[in-house]
Amino acid sequence: MEQEKFDQEVARRSALIYLPISLGAALLFLLAASVPGAYPLVAKVGGVVWVGLLSLIVSMPLVTARVKKQLRAKTSIT
């Protein structure tokens, strides 16, 4: 597998993992903010966006490194 295809595969597989993680964290935040019901809509939406972005920033390098390591072991590319 050439390097460009390898990088594309890593990016595709990683995105299929870290995007649902981020969306799940954002939805959990929305659920947690909606249960008491004391927060205005703009605070809930702002919190959802903030949590989604932060979880994306944190999970992206972690997941990408793990996927790259696993795919490299399968294809033996250094």
N, C-alpha and C positions, 0 to 999 in steps of 0.2 A: 504494500500500500504506500503510495507516494505521500510525501509530507503534507501537501495541500489537501488531499482527500482525507488524510488522517485528522488534520485540524478541523475540517468541516464536520467529520463524524463526531469528534469530541464535542464540538460546539452544539451540534444537533441533539446528541444524547444528553448533554448537560442541561440544555434548555428544557428538555422534557422532564427533568427532575426538579430544577430549582424554581421554575415558574409556578408549578403547582404548590410547592412549599410556601412561596411568597403569597400566593393568592389565598392559601389556606390560613396563613397567619393573619392576613388582613380580614378575612371573613370571621375568624375567631375573635378578633378585636371588635368587629362590628357587633357580633353576638354579645360579647361581654359588655359593650357600651349600651346596647339596647335593652338588656335585662332590667337594669334599674329604671331606665326611661327618663332620667333626670337631665340628660344632656341634649343640647340643641342639635339639629340636623347638621349644621355646618361643622360642629365639633366632631361629630361622628365621622363625617366624610373626610375631614382633615386628618383625623386619627387613622382612618383606614388607609389613606394615601401614604401617610408617614410610616406606618408599620409595614405596609407593603414594600415601600422603597427601601427601608432599612433592612428588612429581611432579605430582600433581593441582593443588596450590597454585601450582606454577610454570607449568604448561602452560595452566591455565584462562584467565588474563588474556591470555596471548600468543595463544592460538588464537582467543579471542573477539574480540580487536581485529582480527585478520587477517580473520576471517569477516565481521565488521561492515563492514570496509573494502571487501571484495569484493562483498558484497550491496548496499551503498550505491552502488557504482559501477554495478551492474546495474539498480537501481531508481531511481536519482538522487534519493534522499531525503537531506536534510541533517541 
